[in-house]
Amino acid sequence: MRTKPIDDVLIQSESDDGAGGDAAGSRRLRRRLGPFDLMGFGIGIVIGTGIFTLTGIEARDHAGPAVTISFALAGVASLLAALCYAELASSVPTAGSAYTYAYATMGELPAWIIGWDLVLEFALGAAVVARGWSGYLGKLLGLPTAWFGESSTVNLGAIAITLVLGAIATIGIRQSARVTNALVVVKIAICVFVVIAGLFFVKWAHLTPFVPPARHAGGGTSGLARPLSQAVFGIAPSAFGFAGVLTAAAVVFFAYTGFEAVANLGEETRRPARDLPLGLFGTLGISALLYVAVSLVLVGMVDYRKIDPGAPIASAFSAVGAGWAAVLVSIAAVAGLTSVILVDIVAIGRIGFAMARDGLLPPGIGAVHPKWGTPYRLTVAMTAFVALLAGFVPLSALADLVSIGTLFAFVIVSLAVPLLRRTRRDLERPFRVPLSPVVPVLSALACLYLMTNLSLATWLRFAIWLVAGMVVYLGYGRRHNRLARQERHAAVPAPRPASAPTGAPVSH
């Protein structure tokens, strides 16, 4: 439970060699990003799977037209967490975000758990989205489903896009920012188009009742598919009603998780004290507005029971006879999912870089390329890992793991704010969470409650991943990390000076 001193964190992010030297390359990332770059990265990962897929799935299965409320509730929970992220990110601008904050406040073991959790979150998210990208592209261009669909044995489309974007992420952060910003412009333009064009096809009959009455869900949500809260309190499995709205909110929270990637770029931000809060709140505000507006138009255009979960927005325009609009939406979906994959890969590299610099992972794999200024070894390795997952493993059943992993990280970040205020009152805080510790505690409770609305199967898979992480930590990280080496060095007594010949001076 040893903690990493905040001063060490700040020195590492500013020094040329925060890990004590590495022949393979520098250990410092380069500050090249401004507030609009950060918003581009944030919106690039937030506006993607949630708006192009989850809207239809959750409206049809859990919330009906009230999926709009689900997006709003998830947005409020995200705002509370974003306030906590903004204080910590502006005070401790470094790579690793939640992992580093936990290391500085709660201890090494919680930090490892969070870091391991975030690797799962971003790697799995990138793989899921890569498969979705492949499916959208296949439908748009009429490509063979044997290579570009969920039914494919080897999803070549998913592998190809992962490798291309991994190369961009490896070459440099500025190159990644330019590609992401261009894709974000396309996505925002199409989302605005969906809202404006879709309003002409909205039928108020589709919005009534706005919250469908709760009903027994039958075998579809029994056993391990039941939410944890229903299993613990003996509540009968149900769909729709307010319980369905909350279940949908827990799942669509996945849509907002991208703003966390902004905090991971603190060490590459030119003026983190100002730019990080702007990037975080700009990302969340724009994304929440687009989610609520698009989801409202979607359920107004089509009866929620008839929504196509695979491509809900495109199919909605097709259903009302606007096939040309469906093509535009499909193009936007391809662009939107592309930026999600790219930012996921960038975020994985920064988390792994922070863990390797601390010695919890072998330091050599976290080397920064002298020309590109990126953790190239980690980025290449994780790109290959994501490509394998995306190419060979159907991941639809594991998508909820992204939500539970992120919610767990948000709980830790929320609790870190009051803990750090107590232990480091002198730390300069360019941004401060209002009404602390009330707001951080509310954030933690909101995230915990959303976690209880995820299925037992999701909790079980999450527990298995954490156990695997503990094996890695106990086998390597616990003994080889920097703090452990410093403790061992401090415990070794200084060598006594050798006895000198009579009359000779003794050197001290």
C-alpha positions in Angstrom: 0.0 0.0 0.0 3.0 2.3 -0.4 2.2 5.5 -2.2 4.1 7.4 -4.9 5.1 10.9 -3.8 3.4 13.6 -5.9 6.8 15.4 -6.2 8.2 12.3 -7.9 5.2 12.3 -10.3 5.8 15.9 -11.3 9.6 15.4 -11.6 9.0 12.4 -13.9 6.7 14.3 -16.2 9.2 17.2 -16.5 12.6 15.5 -16.5 14.4 14.1 -19.5 14.9 10.8 -17.8 12.4 10.1 -15.1 13.2 6.4 -14.8 16.8 6.6 -14.1 18.1 6.2 -17.6 17.3 3.9 -20.5 19.5 3.2 -23.4 16.5 2.4 -25.6 15.3 6.0 -25.5 14.1 8.9 -23.4 11.4 8.5 -20.8 9.7 11.8 -21.4 6.7 12.5 -23.7 6.7 15.7 -25.6 4.2 18.6 -25.0 2.6 19.3 -28.3 -1.2 19.5 -27.6 -3.5 22.4 -27.0 -7.2 22.5 -25.8 -8.7 21.9 -29.2 -6.5 19.0 -29.8 -7.6 17.5 -26.5 -11.3 18.1 -27.3 -10.6 16.5 -30.7 -9.2 13.4 -29.0 -12.1 13.3 -26.5 -14.9 13.8 -29.0 -13.1 11.4 -31.3 -13.5 8.5 -28.8 -16.8 9.5 -27.2 -18.9 10.1 -30.4 -18.7 6.6 -31.9 -20.1 3.3 -30.8 -22.6 4.9 -28.4 -24.3 7.1 -30.9 -24.2 4.6 -33.9 -25.0 1.4 -32.0 -26.0 1.6 -28.4 -28.9 4.0 -29.0 -30.8 1.4 -30.9 -29.9 -1.6 -28.7 -30.9 0.1 -25.4 -34.0 1.7 -26.7 -35.2 -1.6 -28.0 -34.2 -3.8 -25.1 -34.4 -1.7 -21.9 -35.6 1.9 -22.1 -37.8 2.6 -25.1 -38.0 6.3 -26.0 -36.7 7.1 -22.5 -33.2 6.1 -23.7 -32.8 9.8 -24.0 -33.1 10.0 -20.2 -30.6 7.2 -19.9 -28.1 9.2 -21.9 -28.8 12.3 -19.7 -28.3 10.3 -16.5 -25.1 8.8 -17.7 -24.0 12.3 -18.7 -24.6 13.6 -15.2 -22.6 10.8 -13.7 -19.8 11.5 -16.2 -19.9 15.2 -15.3 -19.3 14.5 -11.7 -16.4 12.2 -12.5 -15.1 14.8 -15.0 -14.9 17.5 -12.2 -12.7 15.1 -10.2 -10.6 14.3 -13.3 -10.2 18.0 -14.0 -8.8 18.8 -10.5 -6.4 15.9 -10.5 -5.3 16.3 -14.2 -4.6 20.0 -13.8 -2.7 19.5 -10.5 -0.8 16.3 -11.6 -0.5 16.5 -15.4 1.1 13.2 -16.2 0.5 10.0 -18.3 -1.6 7.3 -16.7 -4.5 9.4 -15.4 -6.5 7.2 -12.9 -3.6 4.8 -12.5 -1.2 7.6 -11.4 -3.8 9.3 -9.2 -4.4 6.0 -7.3 -0.7 5.5 -6.9 -0.3 8.9 -5.3 -3.3 8.6 -2.9 -4.3 5.0 -2.2 -1.3 2.9 -2.8 0.6 0.7 -5.2 -1.9 -2.3 -5.2 -5.0 -0.1 -6.0 -2.9 1.7 -8.7 -1.9 -1.6 -10.3 -5.6 -2.8 -10.3 -6.7 0.4 -11.9 -3.9 0.3 -14.5 -4.6 -3.3 -15.4 -8.3 -2.4 -15.6 -7.7 0.5 -17.9 -5.6 -1.7 -20.3 -8.6 -4.0 -20.5 -11.0 -1.1 -21.0 -9.2 0.5 -23.9 -7.9 -2.7 -25.6 -11.3 -4.4 -25.5 -13.0 -1.1 -26.6 -10.7 -0.8 -29.6 -11.3 -4.4 -30.7 -15.1 -4.2 -30.4 -15.2 -0.9 -32.4 -12.8 -2.3 -35.0 -15.2 -5.2 -35.7 -18.1 -2.7 -35.8 -16.1 -0.6 -38.3 -15.5 -3.6 -40.5 -19.2 -4.4 -40.5 -20.3 -0.8 -41.4 -17.7 -0.6 -44.2 -18.7 -4.0 -45.6 -22.4 -2.9 -45.7 -21.6 0.4 -47.2 -19.4 -0.9 -50.0 -21.0 -4.4 -50.4 -17.8 -6.2 -49.4 -17.8 -10.0 -48.7 -19.2 -10.8 -45.3 -16.6 -13.6 -45.0 -14.0 -10.9 -44.4 -16.0 -7.9 -43.3 -18.7 -9.1 -41.0 -19.4 -10.4 -37.5 -20.0 -13.9 -39.1 -16.5 -14.0 -40.6 -14.0 -16.5 -39.3 -11.1 -14.0 -39.7 -12.2 -10.4 -39.8 -9.7 -8.9 -42.2 -11.3 -5.5 -42.1 -11.0 -5.2 -38.4 -7.3 -6.4 -38.5 -6.5 -3.9 -41.4 -8.0 -0.8 -39.7 -6.3 -1.6 -36.4 -2.9 -2.0 -38.0 -3.2 1.2 -40.0 -4.3 3.3 -37.0 -1.7 1.7 -34.8 1.0 2.9 -37.3 -0.4 6.4 -37.1 -0.4 6.3 -33.2 3.2 5.0 -33.3 4.5 7.7 -35.6 3.5 10.6 -33.5 0.9 12.4 -31.3 0.6 15.3 -33.6 -0.1 13.0 -36.6 -2.8 11.3 -34.4 -4.3 14.6 -33.5 -4.6 15.8 -37.1 -6.3 12.6 -38.2 -8.6 12.6 -35.2 -9.6 16.3 -35.6 -10.4 15.7 -39.3 -12.6 12.8 -38.4 -14.3 14.7 -35.6 -15.3 17.5 -37.9 -17.1 14.9 -40.1 -18.8 13.2 -37.2 -20.1 16.4 -35.7 -21.4 17.6 -39.0 -23.3 14.4 -39.6 -24.7 14.4 -36.1 -26.1 17.9 -36.6 -27.5 16.7 -40.0 -29.2 13.7 -38.3 -30.9 16.0 -35.8 -32.0 18.6 -38.3 -33.1 16.2 -41.1 -34.6 13.7 -38.6 -36.9 16.3 -37.1 -39.0 16.3 -40.3 -39.7 12.6 -39.8 -40.5 12.6 -36.1 -43.9 11.2 -35.2 -45.1 12.0 -31.7 -46.9 8.7 -31.5 -43.5 7.0 -31.4 -42.7 8.9 -28.2 -45.8 7.8 -26.3 -45.5 6.4 -23.7 -42.1 8.0 -23.2 -41.2 5.5 -20.4 -42.8 2.2 -21.4 -44.4 0.3 -18.4 -42.1 -2.2 -16.7 -42.7 -5.8 -17.7 -41.2 -9.2 -16.8 -38.3 -9.9 -19.0 -38.5 -13.7 -19.0 -35.5 -15.9 -19.6 -33.5 -13.3 -21.5 -32.3 -11.6 -18.3 -32.3 -14.4 -15.9 -29.3 -16.2 -14.4 -25.9 -14.5 -15.1 -27.6 -12.1 -17.5 -29.5 -10.4 -14.5 -28.2 -7.1 -13.2 -26.3 -7.4 -9.9 -28.9 -5.2 -8.1 -31.7 -7.6 -9.1 -29.8 -10.7 -8.0 -28.7 -9.2 -4.6 -32.1 -7.8 -3.7 -34.2 -10.6 -5.2 -36.0 -8.3 -7.7 -37.7 -10.2 -10.5 -36.0 -9.7 -13.9 -37.7 -6.8 -15.7 -37.3 -4.5 -18.7 -38.5 -1.0 -19.3 -39.9 1.2 -16.6 -37.5 3.2 -14.5 -35.4 0.1 -13.8 -35.0 -0.3 -17.5 -33.9 3.3 -17.8 -31.2 2.8 -15.2 -30.0 -0.4 -16.8 -29.7 1.4 -20.1 -27.9 4.3 -18.3 -25.3 1.8 -17.0 -24.7 0.4 -20.5 -24.7 3.7 -22.4 -22.2 5.0 -19.9 -19.8 3.2 -22.2 -20.5 6.0 -24.7 -19.0 8.7 -22.4 -15.9 6.9 -21.3 -13.7 8.6 -23.9 -13.3 11.8 -21.9 -10.9 9.8 -19.6 -8.5 9.6 -22.6 -8.0 13.4 -22.4 -6.6 13.0 -18.9 -4.1 10.4 -20.2 -2.6 13.1 -22.4 -1.7 15.5 -19.5 2.0 14.9 -20.0 1.7 15.9 -23.7 -0.3 19.1 -23.1 1.4 22.4 -23.5 -0.4 24.3 -20.7 -2.1 21.5 -18.7 -3.4 23.8 -15.9 -5.7 25.6 -18.3 -6.0 23.2 -21.3 -6.9 19.9 -19.5 -10.1 21.3 -17.8 -11.1 22.9 -21.1 -10.5 19.7 -23.0 -12.5 17.6 -20.4 -15.5 19.8 -20.1 -15.6 20.7 -23.8 -15.6 17.0 -24.7 -18.3 16.1 -22.3 -20.6 19.1 -23.0 -20.6 18.7 -26.8 -20.9 14.9 -26.6 -23.8 14.9 -24.1 -25.7 17.4 -26.2 -25.3 15.4 -29.4 -26.2 12.1 -27.7 -29.4 13.4 -26.2 -30.5 15.1 -29.4 -29.7 12.2 -31.7 -31.3 9.6 -29.5 -34.5 11.7 -29.2 -34.7 12.1 -33.0 -34.1 8.3 -33.5 -36.9 7.1 -31.2 -39.2 9.7 -32.7 -38.5 8.5 -36.3 -39.0 4.8 -35.7 -41.0 2.7 -33.2 -38.4 1.6 -30.6 -39.6 -2.0 -31.0 -38.6 -2.0 -34.7 -35.2 -0.4 -34.4 -32.4 -2.2 -36.1 -29.7 -2.6 -33.4 -26.9 -3.1 -35.9 -27.2 0.2 -37.7 -30.1 2.1 -35.9 -29.7 5.6 -37.4 -29.0 4.5 -41.0 -31.9 2.0 -40.9 -34.2 4.7 -39.4 -33.7 6.9 -42.4 -34.1 4.0 -44.7 -37.4 3.1 -43.0 -38.8 6.6 -43.7 -37.7 6.6 -47.3 -34.6 8.7 -47.0 -32.1 6.2 -48.3 -29.6 8.9 -49.4 -29.4 10.1 -45.8 -28.8 6.5 -44.7 -25.7 6.5 -46.9 -24.4 9.7 -45.3 -24.9 8.3 -41.9 -23.0 5.1 -42.8 -20.1 7.2 -44.0 -20.1 9.1 -40.7 -20.3 5.9 -38.8 -17.1 4.6 -40.5 -15.4 8.0 -39.8 -16.6 8.0 -36.2 -15.5 4.5 -35.4 -12.1 5.1 -37.0 -11.3 7.9 -34.5 -12.5 5.8 -31.6 -10.0 3.0 -32.5 -7.2 5.5 -32.9 -7.7 7.2 -29.6 -8.1 3.9 -27.8 -4.7 2.8 -29.1 -3.1 6.1 -28.1 -4.6 5.8 -24.6 -3.3 2.2 -24.1 0.2 3.3 -24.9 0.1 6.1 -22.3 -1.2 3.9 -19.6 1.4 1.2 -20.3 4.1 3.9 -20.5 3.3 5.2 -17.0 3.3 1.7 -15.5 6.6 0.7 -17.2 8.2 4.0 -16.0 7.3 3.0 -12.5 8.7 -0.5 -12.9 5.4 -2.3 -12.5 6.0 -3.5 -16.1 9.5 -4.0 -17.6 10.9 -0.5 -18.1 12.4 -1.3 -21.6 8.9 -1.7 -23.2 8.0 1.8 -22.2 10.9 3.5 -24.2 10.0 6.7 -26.0 11.1 6.9 -29.6 13.8 9.7 -30.0 12.2 11.1 -33.1 8.5 10.3 -32.8 8.2 11.1 -29.1 5.8 8.2 -28.5 6.0 5.0 -26.5 6.5 3.1 -29.7 7.2 -0.4 -28.3 4.1 -0.5 -26.2 2.0 1.0 -29.0 3.2 -1.6 -31.5 2.7 -4.5 -29.0 -0.8 -3.3 -28.0 -1.8 -2.7 -31.6 -0.9 -6.3 -32.4 -2.9 -7.5 -29.4 -6.0 -5.5 -30.4 -5.7 -6.7 -34.0 -5.7 -10.3 -32.9 -8.8 -9.8 -30.7 -10.6 -7.9 -33.4 -9.7 -10.4 -36.1 -10.5 -13.6 -34.3 -12.7 -13.1 -31.2 -16.4 -12.1 -31.3 -16.6 -9.5 -28.6 -20.2 -8.5 -28.4 -20.8 -10.4 -25.2 -17.8 -8.7 -23.6 -18.8 -5.1 -24.5 -20.2 -4.4 -21.0 -16.6 -5.0 -19.6 -15.7 -1.6 -21.0 -18.4 0.1 -18.9 -17.6 -1.7 -15.6 -13.9 -1.1 -16.0 -14.4 2.6 -16.6 -16.9 3.0 -13.8 -14.5 1.3 -11.4 -11.7 3.7 -12.5 -14.1 6.7 -11.9 -14.8 5.5 -8.4 -11.1 5.5 -7.6 -10.6 9.0 -9.2 -13.5 10.4 -7.3 -12.2 9.2 -3.9 -8.7 10.3 -4.8 -9.7 14.0 -4.8 -10.6 14.3 -1.0 -7.7 12.0 -0.1 -5.2 14.1 -1.9 -6.6 17.3 -0.4 -6.1 15.8 3.0 -2.5 14.5 2.4 -1.2 17.4 0.2 -2.9 20.6 1.3 0.0 22.6 -0.2 -0.4 21.2 -3.8 -1.2 23.8 -6.4 -4.7 23.2 -7.8 -5.5 25.3 -10.9 -9.0 23.8 -10.9 -10.8 22.7 -7.8 -13.9 20.5 -7.5 -16.7 22.6 -6.0 -18.3 21.4 -2.7 -15.6 18.8 -2.0 -15.9 16.2 -0.6 -19.7 16.2 -1.3 -19.3 16.1 -5.1 -16.6 13.5 -5.2 -18.6 11.2 -2.9 -21.7 11.7 -5.0 -19.6 10.8 -8.1 -18.3 7.6 -6.5 -21.8 6.6 -5.3 -23.4 7.3 -8.7 -20.7 5.2 -10.5 -21.1 2.4 -8.0 -24.9 2.4 -8.4 -24.5 2.2 -12.2 -22.1 -0.7 -11.8 -24.8 -2.7 -9.8 -27.1 -2.4 -12.9 -24.6 -4.4 -15.0 -25.0 -8.2 -15.3 -23.6 -10.9 -13.1 -21.8 -12.3 -16.1 -20.0 -8.9 -16.5 -19.0 -8.9 -12.9 -17.7 -12.4 -13.2 -15.5 -11.7 -16.2 -14.2 -8.5 -14.6 -13.2 -10.5 -11.5 -11.4 -13.1 -13.6 -9.4 -10.3 -15.4 -8.5 -8.7 -12.0 -7.3 -12.1 -10.7 -5.1 -12.5 -13.8 -3.7 -9.0 -13.1 -2.9 -10.0 -9.5 -0.8 -12.9 -10.8 1.2 -10.5 -13.0 1.7 -8.0 -10.1 2.8 -10.6 -7.5 5.0 -12.3 -10.0 6.8 -9.2 -11.3 5.6 -5.7 -10.4 5.7 -6.1 -6.6 9.4 -6.7 -6.5 10.7 -4.8 -9.5 8.9 -1.4 -9.3 10.9 1.8 -8.5 9.5 2.2 -5.0 10.5 -1.4 -4.0 14.0 -0.9 -5.4 14.3 2.4 -3.4 13.2 0.7 -0.2 15.7 -2.1 -0.7 18.5 0.4 -1.4 17.6 2.4 1.7 17.6 -0.8 3.9 21.2 -1.7 2.9 23.7 -0.1 5.4 26.4 2.1 3.9 29.8 0.2 3.6 32.2 1.0 6.4 35.5 2.5 5.3 38.4 0.1 5.1 41.0 0.2 7.9 44.0 2.4 6.8 47.7 1.8 7.7 49.0 3.4 10.9 49.8 7.0 10.3 48.0 7.2 6.9 45.0 9.6 6.6 41.6 8.0 6.5 39.4 9.1 3.6 35.8 9.8 4.3 
